């Protein structure tokens, strides 16, 4: 026991999204011969069915991350069984607090995981959100260099965050590729278009709906948007008001990838990301991908346009033209899909887990 290293994996608000799935895969892949793991969050553990039973769960009795750190600090300091410890925090708002409250704990190494591009902090919902994100950016610039290591899930995020914070940062892609799937495509008269993601401002599915509304070949498309979240009602009202009868909003949490099997095209519309797992999932089913040109991850997956097609963020007119072109010239997009699917091994679960264990061992 005393020869093992303790890892505290802190994810304040556990959910069902791509970040949570990536976290569960990383945690499950940590070498149990060298490490013991506690998973810490402020809410009920939403990904409990995805996490190995050997991993212990600690729920913090606080409704806000800021007020959780006294309990977290006490929890770590009371844990006397381990000579060496690692605290892994996730997401900007939690990471700046991690440095402030935990950096002076003896024998504790701090790893910060960033799962969105820095541009997340330039997208505001209201004035309070603006103030909060401005403060977070200030603390990133001031304190990130004090962390023992910072990990991001795309090279673009790494480079931009490194320039902004002058901190030590490395890239570790999300573990999300499990091999190519058998999915024989027949060219059909209609295009089955899908999007998978939370119904939130970040994912920006309204751009897809606006593009569908002005399609010349609108009758040739069947559209399914899969997800859950606060923007469901807004999207539903748009579909009903515009009488988009070929659009279905499926308001449900999806934990498998069967939704890709009957699709012909994947369309992404995000304002920003860290690394979109769904692109790798879609490409593994050999789906062509049309994506908004957000930061970050998409260019790395789609090989700067050789493996997919881009349109400017929020530009529904440009997207609509691409969709009409896809219907008329599908083979052009299928050629890009072949290039993309042949380059997915970079994101294999086995490779990323091996790299992550190597990172942890080197840190200690």
N, C-alpha and C positions, 0 to 999 in steps of 0.2 A: 504493500500500500504506500509506504513512505517513499519508494523509488518512483512511483508514478507521478505524473504531472496533472494538476487539476485545471480543467478548462471550464470557465463560466461563459456560456453563450447567451448574450443578452439581446433579445428581440422584443422591444416594448409592447407592441400590439400584434400578437400572432393572428394571422388570418388564413385565407385560402389561395392567395395569389402566387404569381411566379416566383417572387422573392422568397416566400415561405417554403415553396416546394424545393427551391435551390438550397435553402438553409437546412431543411430536413435531410437532403441527400448528403450535404457536407458533414453534418453531425453524425449521421449513420456510418459514414465512411472513415471517421477518425479511428485510428488504431487503438483498440481497447487494451492492448498489451502495454502501451506507453501512457495512455491518458484516461482519466475519469472525467465525466462530463455532467454538468448541471445546465439545464435549459431554464432561463429566467425570463419571465414576462409579467406584464401588469394585468393581463386579461386571461380568460380561460384559454387553455392550450388548444387552439383550433386545429393544429396539425398533429395531435397526439397519435392518430392512427398511422401517421407517416414516420414517426420517430421510434427507434429501437427501444425496447423495454428496459435495457440496461442504463438508459439515460434518465437521470432524475429530474423532476420538474419542480421549480420553485416559483410560486405566485407571490408577487409583491403586493402588499395591501395599500396601494395608492392608485388614485385615478389619473394622476399626471406624472410624467417622466421626471420632471424637475424635483418633485417631492419624494421620489422613490429611492434616491441615492443614499440617504442616511441608512435605510434598511439594507440596501445592497452592500454598502461598505461594512456594516456590522456583520452581515452574513459571511462576507469574505474573511474578515479579520477573526471571526470565531472559529473558522475552519482551520484547525491546527494540525491536521493529519498530513498536510502536504508542504514540502519545503519550497516547491516551485509552483507558480500559478500563472494562468493566462486568462485575461478577460477579453472576450471578443464582443464588441458592440456593433450594432447595425443601424445605419441611417444617420444623416447629418444631425438632426436635432438631438438624438441620443448620444452621438459621438462627441459633440462639444461638451456635453455635461460629463461624460465619462472621463475626459481629460481633467476637467476642473475638480471633480470629486475623488477620483481614484488614483491619480498618478503618483501620489506619495506613499501608497501602501507598499510595504516591504515585500520583496520577492514576487511582485506582480507585474507581468508584462501586459501592455495594452495593445491590442490590435483593433483597428477601426475598419469596418467593412462599409464601403459605399455602393449602393445598389441603384442609384440614379445619377445622371449627369448633373454637373454643377448648375446647369440651366434650370433645373427644378426650382432653384432659389430665386429665379427671376420671373417666375410665374406666380402672380398674386390673385387671391380670391377677394380680398378686401383690404382695408387699411391696416387692420390688426395683423393680418397675414403678412403684409408688406413689412411692418415693424419687426415681426418675429423673424422673418427670413433675412432681413438686413442685419439683425443682430447675429444670427447664425453665421452669415458670411464673414462678419467681422471676427468672430471667434475662430473660424476656420483659418483665416489668414494669420491670426495672432498665435494660435495654440496647436495647430495640427502637427507641427514639427516636433512637438513634445511626445507624440505617440511613438511606440517602439516600431510599429509598422502600420501602413495603411494599404488596404487591398481594394481594388475596384474590379468590376466585371467586364470592362472593355478598355481597349487601348486608348481610345479617344478620351474617355473619362480620365484615365490615368494621366495622359499628357496635359490636359486642360487643368486638372486639379493640381498637378505638380507645379505648373507655372503660377497658379494662383496662390498656393500655400507654401511653396518652397520646402515641401516635406518629402520624406522617403515613401514612394508609392510603387506598388507592383500590380500587375494585372493577373487575375485568375478568372477565366471565363466560367459562366454558370455550367454545372454538370447536367446537360439536358439532351444529349444525343445517345440513343440506344440502338442504333443501326437503322438502315433503310427499310422501309415497309413495302410489302407487296401491294401495289395499287395500280393495276392496269387501267390506263385511261382510254376511254373511247370518246372521240370527238362527237359531241352532242350538239343538237340545235340550240340548246339552252345552256347557260353558264351558271353553275352553282357557286356563288360567291359567299365566303364566310369571313368573319372577324371574331376573335376570341379575346376578351379582356374585361376588366371591371368597368361598369358603367359610371365612370368618373370623368371629371374635367380633363385630367391628364390624357386619357385614352381618346377623347375627342371624336367619338363615333358620329357626331352630328355632321362632320364633314363628309362621311360616307353617304349618309342619307341625303344631304344636299346634292351630292354628285349623282345619286340614283334618280333624284327628282327630274333632272334635266337631261338624262340619257336619251340619245336618239333611238337606241335599240333597247329601251327599257323592258319591253315585253320578252326579250330574250334572256333576261336575268332572273334568277331566284336568289334572294339574299337572306342569310341567317346571321344575326348578331348574337353571340353567346356571351353571357356575363351576369353580373349582379352589381348593385350599387345605387348611389343616390340619384344618378341621372336617368334611371330607368323610366320614370314617369315623363320626364321631358322628352326623351327619345320616342316613347310610346305615343305621346300627344302629337309629335311631329309626323309620325307615320300615319296616324288616324286623320289628322287635319289635311294632309296632302294626298290621302287615299292611296298610299303606296301598298297595294294589295299583294305585291310579290315580295314584301319584306316581312320577316318574322323576327321578333325580339324574344329570345329565350332566356328568361330571367331565372337563372339557376347556377349553382356552383358546379363546375365540371372538374372532376379529378382524373379523368382519363382522356385519351386522344382519339376515341372512336369517331368524334365529330369530323375528323379530317377525311375519313374514308370515302365519302360520297361527294366531296368538294372538287371543284375545278380550279379555283383561284382563291388565294388569301390576300386580303387587303388590310394594311395597317394604317392608322391615322393619328398616332400619338403626337403630343406636343413635345414630349421628352421621354427618355427611358434611361435605364442603365444598360440592360441587355435584354432584348425581347425573346424570351424562351419560345414563344409561340411561333416565331419565324423558323427556328430550328425544327420544331415539331412539324410545321407545315412542309418544310423542305424535305424532311425525312419521309413524308408521304408523297414527295415529288410534286408538290403544288407550286406553280408559278406564284411569285410574290410581287405585289405592287405596294410601295411603302411611302409614307410621308418622310421627308428628308430631315428627320429629327436627330438630335444628339442624345444618346449614342448607342453603338452596338449594331445598328442596322447596316451601316456601310461595311463593317467587318464581316458580318454574316453574308451579305449580298455582294461582297467583293467589289465594292465601289461601283456597282451598276452592272458588272459582268454577269452576276448571278441573280439579278432582279432589277426592278424598275422603280425610279423615284419620281415624286412630284413635290412641289413646295408645301410646307406645313400650312394647313387650313385652306389650301387652294382647291376648292371643290370643283371648279371649272376645269382645271388641269387634270384632276382625277377622272372626271366624267369623260373627257376626251380619250384618256388612256383606256378606260373601260370599253368604250365604243371600239377603239382600235384592237383591244384584246379579242373582242367578239369576231372582228373581221380578219385578224392576222394572228391567230392563236399560236401558230407554229413558232413565230418569232419569240414569244414569251416562254414557250416550252424549251427552246434551246438554252435560254438563260437558266431555267430551272435545272437542267442537266448539269451545267457548270456548278451551280450552287450545291446540289446534292452530293457531288463528288468531293466536296471540300468541307464536309461536316465533322470529320474525325477530330478536328481541333477541339470540339466541344463534347467529346465522349465522356460519359460519367466515370469510367474507369481511369482515364487519363487525368481528369481534373482532381479526382479523389487522391490519386497518387501524388500529384503536385502539391495538394493542400497538406498532406501529411509531411511531405518534405519541408515545406515552409515552416510548419509548427516545430519540427525537430531542430531546424537551423536556428530558430528564434531562441530556444533554450540552450 
